[in-house]
Amino acid sequence: MLQPLAQSDDADALGQAQLALWPKYESHKIVAAAVIVGIVRGAGGRITLMVKPEDETLPEPFWPSEAAMAERAEVGGYAVIYEDGFRSVSPGPAFTNGYTRMNAPPRKLPTPAVGD
């Protein structure tokens, strides 16, 4: 029977080794996401994440499917909802490096100055 290992200072080193050795997978999921703009700690320790979808002006509340995920949330990270309804959080760089927005409004190109 497997015995649980105690987390140690070597966890980061082990994670880096696993990252190098384990098989790699590319994501092909479609998710809904919003930027975390605030973290509110309420009565009883309940954490509410305040999120702002990119095109909205007012933040709205978000609660991950597992309360422990809220403990790891950080402002600038992303609240993520998967197609099966699972609600999670992701660090900002991990999310932006792994996902490209779908149906984004067209970007406006700068207008060249006369004579360019």
Phi and psi in degrees as GROMACS dihedral restraints (atoms count N, CA, C in turn):
[ dihedral_restraints ]
;  ai    aj    ak    al  type     phi  dphi    fc
    3     4     5     6     1   -71.8    20    10
    4     5     6     7     1   139.7    20    10
    6     7     8     9     1  -104.6    20    10
    7     8     9    10     1   136.9    20    10
    9    10    11    12     1   -66.4    20    10
   10    11    12    13     1   141.7    20    10
   12    13    14    15     1   -92.1    20    10
   13    14    15    16     1   142.6    20    10
   15    16    17    18     1   -75.0    20    10
   16    17    18    19     1   137.4    20    10
   18    19    20    21     1   -70.0    20    10
   19    20    21    22     1   136.8    20    10
   21    22    23    24     1  -133.0    20    10
   22    23    24    25     1  -178.2    20    10
   24    25    26    27     1   -65.8    20    10
   25    26    27    28     1   -16.0    20    10
   27    28    29    30     1   -84.9    20    10
   28    29    30    31     1     1.8    20    10
   30    31    32    33     1   -60.1    20    10
   31    32    33    34     1   -41.3    20    10
   33    34    35    36     1   -65.2    20    10
   34    35    36    37     1   -41.6    20    10
   36    37    38    39     1   -64.8    20    10
   37    38    39    40     1   -42.1    20    10
   39    40    41    42     1   -62.6    20    10
   40    41    42    43     1   -43.8    20    10
   42    43    44    45     1   -59.7    20    10
   43    44    45    46     1   -39.7    20    10
   45    46    47    48     1   -66.2    20    10
   46    47    48    49     1   -40.3    20    10
   48    49    50    51     1   -64.9    20    10
   49    50    51    52     1   -43.0    20    10
   51    52    53    54     1   -63.4    20    10
   52    53    54    55     1   -41.0    20    10
   54    55    56    57     1   -58.0    20    10
   55    56    57    58     1   -40.2    20    10
   57    58    59    60     1   -73.0    20    10
   58    59    60    61     1   -32.9    20    10
   60    61    62    63     1   -98.0    20    10
   61    62    63    64     1   -30.6    20    10
   63    64    65    66     1   -72.2    20    10
   64    65    66    67     1   155.2    20    10
   66    67    68    69     1   -59.7    20    10
   67    68    69    70     1   149.1    20    10
   69    70    71    72     1  -100.0    20    10
   70    71    72    73     1   146.0    20    10
   72    73    74    75     1  -131.6    20    10
   73    74    75    76     1   142.6    20    10
   75    76    77    78     1  -103.8    20    10
   76    77    78    79     1   134.5    20    10
   78    79    80    81     1   -76.0    20    10
   79    80    81    82     1   141.5    20    10
   81    82    83    84     1  -137.1    20    10
   82    83    84    85     1    27.4    20    10
   84    85    86    87     1   -83.8    20    10
   85    86    87    88     1   153.5    20    10
   87    88    89    90     1  -110.4    20    10
   88    89    90    91     1   126.6    20    10
   90    91    92    93     1  -129.6    20    10
   91    92    93    94     1   160.8    20    10
   93    94    95    96     1  -103.7    20    10
   94    95    96    97     1   143.1    20    10
   96    97    98    99     1  -149.7    20    10
   97    98    99   100     1   155.0    20    10
   99   100   101   102     1  -145.3    20    10
  100   101   102   103     1   149.6    20    10
  102   103   104   105     1   -74.5    20    10
  103   104   105   106     1   137.3    20    10
  105   106   107   108     1   -80.0    20    10
  106   107   108   109     1   119.6    20    10
  108   109   110   111     1  -110.3    20    10
  109   110   111   112     1    -9.2    20    10
  111   112   113   114     1  -165.9    20    10
  112   113   114   115     1   155.4    20    10
  114   115   116   117     1  -129.8    20    10
  115   116   117   118     1   121.2    20    10
  117   118   119   120     1  -114.0    20    10
  118   119   120   121     1   124.6    20    10
  120   121   122   123     1   -99.6    20    10
  121   122   123   124     1   118.3    20    10
  123   124   125   126     1  -103.0    20    10
  124   125   126   127     1  -170.5    20    10
  126   127   128   129     1   -59.2    20    10
  127   128   129   130     1   142.9    20    10
  129   130   131   132     1    72.2    20    10
  130   131   132   133     1    10.4    20    10
  132   133   134   135     1    81.5    20    10
  133   134   135   136     1     3.8    20    10
  135   136   137   138     1   -65.7    20    10
  136   137   138   139     1   134.0    20    10
  138   139   140   141     1  -106.9    20    10
  139   140   141   142     1   128.5    20    10
  141   142   143   144     1  -112.3    20    10
  142   143   144   145     1   127.6    20    10
  144   145   146   147     1   -92.7    20    10
  145   146   147   148     1   132.1    20    10
  147   148   149   150     1   -98.1    20    10
  148   149   150   151     1   124.0    20    10
  150   151   152   153     1  -123.4    20    10
  151   152   153   154     1   157.1    20    10
  153   154   155   156     1  -135.1    20    10
  154   155   156   157     1   107.2    20    10
  156   157   158   159     1   -58.5    20    10
  157   158   159   160     1   147.8    20    10
  159   160   161   162     1   -52.1    20    10
  160   161   162   163     1   -38.9    20    10
  162   163   164   165     1   -94.6    20    10
  163   164   165   166     1     3.5    20    10
  165   166   167   168     1  -100.3    20    10
  166   167   168   169     1   160.1    20    10
  168   169   170   171     1  -103.0    20    10
  169   170   171   172     1   -27.6    20    10
  171   172   173   174     1  -109.1    20    10
  172   173   174   175     1   136.6    20    10
  174   175   176   177     1   -67.6    20    10
  175   176   177   178     1   156.4    20    10
  177   178   179   180     1  -135.4    20    10
  178   179   180   181     1   159.0    20    10
  180   181   182   183     1   -76.5    20    10
  181   182   183   184     1   154.4    20    10
  183   184   185   186     1  -148.1    20    10
  184   185   186   187     1   135.6    20    10
  186   187   188   189     1  -126.0    20    10
  187   188   189   190     1   121.1    20    10
  189   190   191   192     1   -63.3    20    10
  190   191   192   193     1   160.0    20    10
  192   193   194   195     1   -61.9    20    10
  193   194   195   196     1   -33.1    20    10
  195   196   197   198     1  -118.2    20    10
  196   197   198   199     1   125.0    20    10
  198   199   200   201     1   -57.1    20    10
  199   200   201   202     1   -32.3    20    10
  201   202   203   204     1   -61.7    20    10
  202   203   204   205     1   -27.2    20    10
  204   205   206   207     1   -64.1    20    10
  205   206   207   208     1   -34.3    20    10
  207   208   209   210     1   -63.5    20    10
  208   209   210   211     1   -31.0    20    10
  210   211   212   213     1   -62.9    20    10
  211   212   213   214     1   -29.8    20    10
  213   214   215   216     1   -91.5    20    10
  214   215   216   217     1    -7.1    20    10
  216   217   218   219     1   -66.8    20    10
  217   218   219   220     1   150.6    20    10
  219   220   221   222     1  -141.7    20    10
  220   221   222   223     1   147.7    20    10
  222   223   224   225     1   -60.0    20    10
  223   224   225   226     1   133.3    20    10
  225   226   227   228     1    97.7    20    10
  226   227   228   229     1   -13.0    20    10
  228   229   230   231     1   -81.2    20    10
  229   230   231   232     1  -170.3    20    10
  231   232   233   234     1  -125.6    20    10
  232   233   234   235     1   139.2    20    10
  234   235   236   237     1   -89.0    20    10
  235   236   237   238     1   130.7    20    10
  237   238   239   240     1  -126.8    20    10
  238   239   240   241     1   134.7    20    10
  240   241   242   243     1  -120.3    20    10
  241   242   243   244     1   120.8    20    10
  243   244   245   246     1   -84.7    20    10
  244   245   246   247     1   163.3    20    10
  246   247   248   249     1   -59.0    20    10
  247   248   249   250     1   -28.1    20    10
  249   250   251   252     1   -84.5    20    10
  250   251   252   253     1     3.2    20    10
  252   253   254   255     1    94.9    20    10
  253   254   255   256     1    -7.9    20    10
  255   256   257   258     1   -65.0    20    10
  256   257   258   259     1   134.0    20    10
  258   259   260   261     1  -112.9    20    10
  259   260   261   262     1   127.8    20    10
  261   262   263   264     1  -139.5    20    10
  262   263   264   265     1  -179.9    20    10
  264   265   266   267     1  -128.8    20    10
  265   266   267   268     1   154.7    20    10
  267   268   269   270     1  -141.5    20    10
  268   269   270   271     1   140.1    20    10
  270   271   272   273     1   -60.5    20    10
  271   272   273   274     1   147.3    20    10
  273   274   275   276     1   -52.9    20    10
  274   275   276   277     1   -54.7    20    10
  276   277   278   279     1   -61.4    20    10
  277   278   279   280     1   -39.3    20    10
  279   280   281   282     1   -62.6    20    10
  280   281   282   283     1   -39.5    20    10
  282   283   284   285     1   -70.4    20    10
  283   284   285   286     1   -50.9    20    10
  285   286   287   288     1   -67.7    20    10
  286   287   288   289     1   -26.9    20    10
  288   289   290   291     1   -78.5    20    10
  289   290   291   292     1   -18.6    20    10
  291   292   293   294     1  -106.1    20    10
  292   293   294   295     1   -15.0    20    10
  294   295   296   297     1  -131.2    20    10
  295   296   297   298     1   147.0    20    10
  297   298   299   300     1  -119.5    20    10
  298   299   300   301     1   133.9    20    10
  300   301   302   303     1   -65.2    20    10
  301   302   303   304     1   137.5    20    10
  303   304   305   306     1   -93.5    20    10
  304   305   306   307     1   152.7    20    10
  306   307   308   309     1    51.4    20    10
  307   308   309   310     1    37.5    20    10
  309   310   311   312     1   -70.3    20    10
  310   311   312   313     1   145.3    20    10
  312   313   314   315     1   -61.9    20    10
  313   314   315   316     1   146.5    20    10
  315   316   317   318     1   -61.3    20    10
  316   317   318   319     1   140.1    20    10
  318   319   320   321     1   -81.6    20    10
  319   320   321   322     1   140.6    20    10
  321   322   323   324     1   -88.4    20    10
  322   323   324   325     1   128.5    20    10
  324   325   326   327     1   -80.4    20    10
  325   326   327   328     1   145.9    20    10
  327   328   329   330     1   -63.5    20    10
  328   329   330   331     1   143.5    20    10
  330   331   332   333     1   -81.0    20    10
  331   332   333   334     1   123.5    20    10
  333   334   335   336     1   -66.9    20    10
  334   335   336   337     1   145.0    20    10
  336   337   338   339     1   -70.3    20    10
  337   338   339   340     1   152.9    20    10
  339   340   341   342     1   -61.1    20    10
  340   341   342   343     1   133.0    20    10
  342   343   344   345     1    96.0    20    10
  343   344   345   346     1    -3.0    20    10
